[in-house]
Amino acid sequence: MTNPALIHHNAIQFKKSIIQLCPNIWTAVGYAASTQHMIVGANSVTIVDTSESTKAAENVLAEFRKITDKPVARIIYTHSHRDHISGASVFAQGKDIPIIASAGFASDLIDVDPDMIAPSQALGRRTLAQFGFGLTSDQRVSLGCGPGERPMEGMGAGHIAPTQLISENCSMDLDGVQIDLIMAPGETSDHMVVWVPEHGVLIPGDNWYHAFPNLYAIRGTPYRDFGAWAQSLLMLEGLQAKVLAPGHTMPVFGAKNISEVLLTTRAAILHVMRDTAAGMDAGHSLDDIVANLTLPPEIADKPWLGEYYGKASWAARAYATGTLGWYDGNPTNLGSLASKDRAQRMADLAGGIDALQKAAENTSNMQWRLELCDHLIALDQPVQSLKANAMEALADTEINATARNTYLWEAKRLKELDASQASSD
């Protein structure tokens, strides 16, 4: 059974909607993993962010066409994540139009060096798990940042490389609509937000959305600069926006509400940084730091800090390794045992492999069951189904969509491997 809070978040934040933000500006929510925005000028339209697939972009364009038939004259990318740039060709409709982005724009879809050494297969597998590709609709309730059910056709297929790179804050005339493009590093270093001062409309990309910020993505990402993200949130709050249209989830209306969500999200990031740093300074293990990490009472219950997408414990681990690296200061961890060697020693302590398996079967702590199963698997014991069942049990309690999807995706993979091995015996 799915965590009810995750179901509620999905229903409220990703309901398909075309929402008017002010005269001549609309946002599309729930049609794709990310949101898309349309700014209507005197004779033309500007699109900000373009979705993850050509089919999603087609659906959004069809909705926008019910509002205006003015041609799309330019596209702005808030940042380079593929769920924001992969429907551009649909909006461009074969025309050679400006594609505007930060000068720091760097995408894994564009100008990828095939000779670069990277764990690409591991990244691909973990991405499939995080977003629940191949899971049923009931299993993949949500992406945390977007609806679980959305068009997959043309995934990643419609990106167009930027043609106009912005290196510093500037103003721009979008066919009669004056905007500011502001550099605001956060979830990515190339974030560039769109600010419409006349109407107080702020399009912040992924620097804010209605969920705990994804300070570390479990698919695998380089270190995201927590301090820069927090500073950008403070800068954005200083604009005193009246409308906030994030790159994921529903817009927020009202200057007071917007100030609160931006400042409390910043406070959450700073708390993770301070708490983790203090624990490291005190010589605590990272496991203990994570186990004792909680948000301060004054922000802990804010709905927009629910861990539907990011997670404070994952953020603490990312901050620790991102600032000081993998070594945690405990000399024990300067060396290590191979997984099989460690597993055998664990079995010996337990009184043998059978005793270790019985302990795994009898424990009510699903995390401990997973850890014991890993030892047994290292010893070539057929406990894949036992581990898969534990992951399914954990998935049912998870409020975090990416954790839930990963548990269920990996459980499905283990059961398929188990069935394949059984049929070949």
C-alpha positions as CSV (number, residue, x, y, z in Angstrom):
1,M,0.0,0.0,0.0
2,T,1.4,3.4,-1.0
3,N,2.1,6.1,1.6
4,P,-1.1,8.2,1.6
5,A,1.0,11.4,1.8
6,L,2.7,10.6,-1.5
7,I,-0.6,9.9,-3.1
8,H,-1.9,13.3,-1.8
9,H,1.2,15.2,-3.0
10,N,0.8,13.6,-6.5
11,A,-2.9,14.5,-6.7
12,I,-2.5,18.1,-5.6
13,Q,0.8,19.1,-7.2
14,F,0.6,17.3,-10.6
15,K,-3.0,17.7,-11.6
16,K,-3.0,18.6,-15.3
17,S,-3.6,22.3,-15.4
18,I,-3.0,25.3,-17.6
19,I,-2.7,28.2,-15.1
20,Q,-2.7,31.9,-15.9
21,L,0.0,33.6,-13.8
22,C,-0.8,37.2,-15.0
23,P,-1.9,38.8,-18.2
24,N,-0.1,37.0,-21.1
25,I,1.8,34.4,-19.0
26,W,0.7,30.8,-18.5
27,T,2.2,27.7,-17.0
28,A,1.5,24.0,-17.8
29,V,1.6,21.6,-14.8
30,G,1.1,17.8,-14.9
31,Y,1.7,17.2,-18.6
32,A,5.3,16.1,-18.1
33,A,7.9,15.6,-15.3
34,S,8.6,19.3,-15.5
35,T,6.5,22.4,-16.1
36,Q,6.4,24.6,-19.3
37,H,5.7,28.3,-19.4
38,M,4.4,30.6,-22.2
39,I,5.0,34.3,-22.4
40,V,2.8,36.0,-25.0
41,G,4.2,39.1,-26.6
42,A,2.6,41.5,-29.1
43,N,3.1,39.3,-32.1
44,S,4.9,36.2,-30.9
45,V,5.3,33.7,-28.0
46,T,8.3,32.8,-25.8
47,I,8.5,29.3,-24.3
48,V,10.4,28.8,-21.1
49,D,11.4,25.1,-20.7
50,T,10.1,22.4,-23.1
51,S,9.5,19.1,-21.2
52,E,11.2,15.7,-21.3
53,S,9.6,14.3,-24.5
54,T,8.3,15.4,-27.8
55,K,4.9,13.9,-27.1
56,A,4.5,15.8,-23.8
57,A,5.6,19.0,-25.7
58,E,2.9,18.3,-28.4
59,N,0.3,18.0,-25.7
60,V,1.3,21.2,-24.0
61,L,1.6,23.1,-27.3
62,A,-2.0,22.0,-28.2
63,E,-3.2,23.5,-24.9
64,F,-1.2,26.7,-25.4
65,R,-2.7,27.0,-28.9
66,K,-6.2,27.2,-27.3
67,I,-5.0,30.5,-25.8
68,T,-3.1,32.0,-28.7
69,D,-2.0,31.1,-32.3
70,K,0.9,33.5,-32.3
71,P,4.1,31.8,-33.5
72,V,6.8,30.7,-31.1
73,A,9.7,33.1,-31.7
74,R,12.2,32.0,-29.0
75,I,12.8,29.4,-26.3
76,I,14.5,29.9,-23.0
77,Y,16.1,27.1,-21.0
78,T,16.3,27.7,-17.2
79,H,19.0,25.0,-17.0
80,S,20.3,21.9,-18.8
81,H,18.5,19.0,-17.2
82,R,16.9,16.9,-19.9
83,D,13.4,17.2,-18.6
84,H,13.5,20.9,-19.4
85,I,15.1,20.8,-22.9
86,S,13.8,17.7,-24.7
87,G,10.7,19.1,-26.3
88,A,12.2,22.1,-28.0
89,S,11.9,20.9,-31.6
90,V,8.1,20.6,-31.1
91,F,7.8,24.2,-30.0
92,A,10.2,25.5,-32.6
93,Q,8.2,23.7,-35.4
94,G,11.1,23.4,-37.7
95,K,11.9,27.1,-37.6
96,D,15.4,28.5,-36.9
97,I,14.6,30.4,-33.7
98,P,16.9,31.6,-30.9
99,I,17.4,29.0,-28.1
100,I,18.6,31.0,-25.1
101,A,20.5,29.5,-22.1
102,S,23.1,30.3,-19.6
103,A,26.7,30.4,-20.8
104,G,27.4,27.6,-18.3
105,F,24.9,25.3,-20.0
106,A,26.2,21.7,-20.0
107,S,23.9,18.9,-20.9
108,D,24.4,15.1,-21.1
109,L,22.3,15.2,-24.3
110,I,24.5,17.6,-26.2
111,D,28.1,17.5,-27.3
112,V,28.8,14.4,-25.3
113,D,32.4,13.1,-25.7
114,P,32.1,9.3,-26.5
115,D,35.6,8.8,-25.3
116,M,35.0,10.3,-21.9
117,I,35.6,7.8,-19.1
118,A,32.4,7.6,-17.0
119,P,30.2,5.0,-15.3
120,S,27.5,5.6,-17.9
121,Q,25.8,2.2,-17.6
122,A,25.6,2.5,-13.8
123,L,24.1,6.0,-14.3
124,G,21.6,4.7,-16.8
125,R,20.5,1.8,-14.6
126,R,20.1,4.0,-11.5
127,T,18.2,6.6,-13.6
128,L,15.7,3.9,-14.7
129,A,15.3,2.9,-11.0
130,Q,14.9,6.4,-9.7
131,F,12.1,7.3,-12.1
132,G,10.5,3.8,-12.1
133,F,10.7,3.0,-15.8
134,G,9.0,-0.3,-16.4
135,L,6.9,-0.2,-13.2
136,T,3.1,-0.4,-13.3
137,S,1.0,2.7,-12.8
138,D,0.0,1.6,-9.3
139,Q,3.7,1.1,-8.4
140,R,5.0,4.3,-9.9
141,V,2.6,6.7,-8.2
142,S,4.9,9.8,-8.6
143,L,8.3,11.0,-9.6
144,G,8.4,13.2,-6.6
145,C,9.0,16.1,-9.0
146,G,6.2,15.2,-11.5
147,P,3.4,12.7,-12.3
148,G,4.2,9.1,-12.5
149,E,2.0,8.8,-15.6
150,R,3.1,11.0,-18.4
151,P,4.0,10.5,-22.1
152,M,7.2,8.6,-22.8
153,E,7.2,8.9,-26.6
154,G,10.1,10.9,-27.9
155,M,11.9,10.9,-24.5
156,G,15.0,13.1,-24.9
157,A,14.5,13.3,-28.6
158,G,13.5,17.0,-29.1
159,H,16.4,18.9,-27.7
160,I,18.0,21.8,-29.6
161,A,21.4,23.1,-28.6
162,P,21.4,26.7,-27.3
163,T,22.1,29.4,-29.9
164,Q,22.3,32.4,-27.6
165,L,24.4,32.1,-24.4
166,I,23.9,34.5,-21.6
167,S,27.0,35.1,-19.4
168,E,25.7,37.7,-16.9
169,N,22.5,39.1,-15.7
170,C,20.7,41.1,-18.4
171,S,17.3,42.5,-19.5
172,M,15.6,41.3,-22.6
173,D,12.6,42.4,-24.6
174,L,10.3,39.5,-25.5
175,D,8.3,41.2,-28.1
176,G,7.0,43.8,-25.7
177,V,7.3,41.9,-22.5
178,Q,10.3,43.0,-20.5
179,I,12.2,40.3,-18.5
180,D,15.4,40.0,-16.6
181,L,17.6,36.9,-16.9
182,I,19.4,36.3,-13.6
183,M,22.2,33.8,-13.0
184,A,21.1,31.7,-9.9
185,P,23.2,28.5,-9.4
186,G,21.4,26.0,-7.4
187,E,20.2,22.5,-8.4
188,T,22.6,23.0,-11.3
189,S,25.4,25.5,-11.7
190,D,23.9,26.7,-15.0
191,H,20.6,27.9,-13.6
192,M,19.2,31.0,-15.1
193,V,15.9,32.3,-13.8
194,V,13.3,34.4,-15.6
195,W,12.0,37.5,-13.8
196,V,9.1,39.6,-15.1
197,P,9.3,42.7,-12.9
198,E,6.1,44.4,-14.3
199,H,3.9,41.6,-13.1
200,G,6.1,40.2,-10.3
201,V,6.3,36.8,-11.9
202,L,9.4,34.6,-11.1
203,I,10.3,31.4,-13.0
204,P,13.0,29.9,-10.9
205,G,13.6,26.6,-12.7
206,D,14.4,23.9,-10.3
207,N,15.8,26.1,-7.5
208,W,12.4,25.7,-5.8
209,Y,9.5,23.3,-6.0
210,H,7.0,21.9,-3.5
211,A,9.2,19.2,-2.0
212,F,12.4,19.0,0.0
213,P,15.1,20.1,-2.4
214,N,16.9,17.3,-4.3
215,L,20.3,18.2,-2.9
216,Y,21.5,14.8,-4.0
217,A,19.9,12.7,-6.7
218,I,20.2,9.0,-6.1
219,R,20.7,8.3,-9.8
220,G,24.2,9.7,-9.3
221,T,25.2,13.4,-9.7
222,P,28.3,15.4,-9.0
223,Y,28.3,17.5,-5.9
224,R,25.6,20.2,-5.9
225,D,26.8,23.4,-4.2
226,F,24.6,23.7,-1.2
227,G,25.9,27.1,-0.2
228,A,25.3,28.5,-3.7
229,W,21.8,27.1,-3.8
230,A,21.0,28.7,-0.4
231,Q,22.4,32.0,-1.5
232,S,20.3,32.0,-4.7
233,L,17.2,31.4,-2.7
234,L,18.0,34.5,-0.6
235,M,18.5,36.5,-3.8
236,L,15.3,35.3,-5.3
237,E,13.4,36.1,-2.1
238,G,14.7,39.6,-2.4
239,L,12.9,40.1,-5.6
240,Q,9.6,40.0,-3.7
241,A,7.8,38.1,-6.4
242,K,4.0,38.0,-6.4
243,V,3.9,34.8,-8.5
244,L,6.3,31.9,-8.3
245,A,6.1,29.3,-11.2
246,P,8.6,26.5,-10.4
247,G,10.1,24.0,-12.8
248,H,8.1,21.3,-11.0
249,T,4.8,21.5,-9.0
250,M,2.1,24.1,-8.9
251,P,2.7,27.8,-8.8
252,V,2.6,29.8,-5.6
253,F,0.7,33.1,-5.4
254,G,1.2,36.0,-3.0
255,A,4.4,37.8,-2.0
256,K,4.1,36.6,1.7
257,N,3.7,33.0,0.7
258,I,6.5,33.1,-1.7
259,S,8.9,34.7,0.8
260,E,8.0,32.0,3.3
261,V,8.6,29.0,1.0
262,L,11.9,30.4,-0.3
263,L,13.3,31.4,3.1
264,T,12.3,28.1,4.8
265,T,13.7,26.1,2.0
266,R,16.9,28.0,2.4
267,A,16.8,27.5,6.2
268,A,16.5,23.7,5.6
269,I,19.5,23.6,3.3
270,L,21.6,25.7,5.8
271,H,20.5,23.4,8.7
272,V,21.6,20.3,6.9
273,M,25.0,22.0,6.2
274,R,25.5,23.1,9.8
275,D,24.3,19.9,11.4
276,T,26.4,17.7,9.2
277,A,29.5,19.9,9.6
278,A,29.1,20.0,13.4
279,G,28.8,16.2,13.5
280,M,31.9,15.8,11.3
281,D,33.8,18.3,13.5
282,A,32.8,16.2,16.6
283,G,34.1,13.0,15.0
284,H,30.7,11.4,14.6
285,S,30.2,8.7,12.0
286,L,28.2,9.7,9.0
287,D,25.7,6.9,9.8
288,D,25.1,8.5,13.3
289,I,24.9,12.0,11.8
290,V,22.2,10.9,9.4
291,A,20.3,8.9,12.1
292,N,20.0,11.9,14.3
293,L,19.3,14.6,11.6
294,T,16.0,16.3,12.0
295,L,14.8,19.7,10.7
296,P,14.2,22.4,13.3
297,P,10.6,22.4,14.7
298,E,9.8,25.8,13.2
299,I,10.2,24.4,9.6
300,A,9.8,20.6,10.1
301,D,6.1,20.5,9.3
302,K,6.1,22.9,6.3
303,P,4.2,21.0,3.5
304,W,6.7,22.1,0.9
305,L,9.5,20.5,2.8
306,G,8.0,17.1,2.7
307,E,10.6,14.6,1.5
308,Y,8.7,13.6,-1.7
309,Y,11.7,14.2,-4.0
310,G,14.9,15.2,-2.0
311,K,15.7,13.8,1.4
312,A,17.6,15.4,4.3
313,S,19.6,12.2,5.1
314,W,20.8,11.8,1.5
315,A,21.7,15.5,1.5
316,A,23.8,15.1,4.7
317,R,25.8,12.3,3.0
318,A,26.2,14.3,-0.1
319,Y,27.4,17.3,1.8
320,A,29.9,15.3,3.8
321,T,31.4,13.5,0.8
322,G,31.2,16.7,-1.3
323,T,33.2,18.8,1.1
324,L,35.7,16.4,2.6
325,G,35.5,13.3,0.3
326,W,34.8,9.7,1.1
327,Y,37.2,9.3,4.1
328,D,35.2,10.0,7.3
329,G,38.1,10.5,9.7
330,N,37.9,6.9,11.2
331,P,41.1,5.1,10.4
332,T,39.2,1.8,10.3
333,N,37.8,2.9,7.0
334,L,41.2,3.5,5.4
335,G,41.1,-0.2,4.6
336,S,38.2,-2.5,3.8
337,L,37.3,-6.2,3.3
338,A,35.9,-7.6,0.1
339,S,32.1,-8.1,0.3
340,K,32.4,-11.9,0.3
341,D,35.1,-11.9,3.0
342,R,33.0,-9.6,5.2
343,A,29.9,-11.8,4.6
344,Q,31.7,-14.9,5.6
345,R,33.0,-13.4,8.8
346,M,29.4,-12.2,9.5
347,A,28.1,-15.7,8.9
348,D,30.8,-17.2,11.2
349,L,29.7,-14.7,14.0
350,A,26.1,-15.7,13.5
351,G,26.9,-19.4,13.8
352,G,26.9,-20.3,10.1
353,I,25.1,-19.4,6.9
354,D,21.9,-21.1,7.9
355,A,21.8,-19.1,11.1
356,L,22.5,-15.9,9.2
357,Q,19.6,-16.6,6.8
358,K,17.3,-17.4,9.7
359,A,18.2,-14.0,11.3
360,A,17.3,-12.3,8.0
361,E,14.0,-14.1,7.7
362,N,13.0,-13.5,11.3
363,T,13.9,-9.8,11.8
364,S,11.1,-7.3,11.6
365,N,13.5,-4.5,10.7
366,M,13.5,-4.3,6.9
367,Q,16.7,-2.3,6.7
368,W,18.5,-4.9,8.7
369,R,17.0,-7.7,6.5
370,L,18.4,-5.9,3.4
371,E,21.8,-5.7,5.0
372,L,21.8,-9.4,6.0
373,C,20.5,-10.4,2.6
374,D,23.5,-8.6,1.0
375,H,25.8,-10.7,3.1
376,L,24.0,-13.9,2.0
377,I,24.0,-12.9,-1.7
378,A,27.8,-12.3,-1.4
379,L,28.0,-15.9,-0.2
380,D,26.0,-17.1,-3.3
381,Q,22.9,-17.8,-1.3
382,P,19.5,-17.6,-3.2
383,V,17.8,-14.9,-1.1
384,Q,17.0,-12.5,-3.9
385,S,13.3,-12.9,-3.3
386,L,13.7,-12.3,0.4
387,K,15.6,-9.1,-0.3
388,A,13.0,-8.1,-2.9
389,N,10.1,-8.6,-0.5
390,A,11.9,-6.4,2.1
391,M,12.3,-3.6,-0.5
392,E,8.6,-3.8,-1.4
393,A,7.8,-3.5,2.3
394,L,10.0,-0.4,2.6
395,A,8.5,1.0,-0.6
396,D,5.0,1.0,0.9
397,T,6.1,3.2,3.8
398,E,8.1,5.7,1.8
399,I,7.0,9.3,1.3
400,N,9.9,9.8,-1.0
401,A,9.0,8.9,-4.6
402,T,12.5,8.3,-5.9
403,A,13.2,5.9,-3.0
404,R,9.9,4.1,-3.5
405,N,10.5,3.8,-7.3
406,T,14.1,2.5,-6.7
407,Y,13.0,-0.1,-4.1
408,L,10.3,-1.4,-6.4
409,W,12.4,-1.3,-9.6
410,E,15.3,-3.1,-7.9
411,A,12.8,-5.6,-6.3
412,K,11.4,-6.3,-9.8
413,R,14.8,-6.8,-11.2
414,L,15.8,-9.2,-8.4
415,K,12.7,-11.3,-8.9
416,E,13.2,-11.5,-12.6
417,L,16.8,-12.6,-12.1
418,D,15.6,-15.2,-9.5
419,A,13.0,-16.5,-11.9
420,S,15.5,-16.6,-14.8
421,Q,18.0,-18.6,-12.7
422,A,15.3,-21.0,-11.5
423,S,14.2,-21.8,-15.0
424,S,17.8,-22.4,-16.2
425,D,18.5,-24.9,-13.3
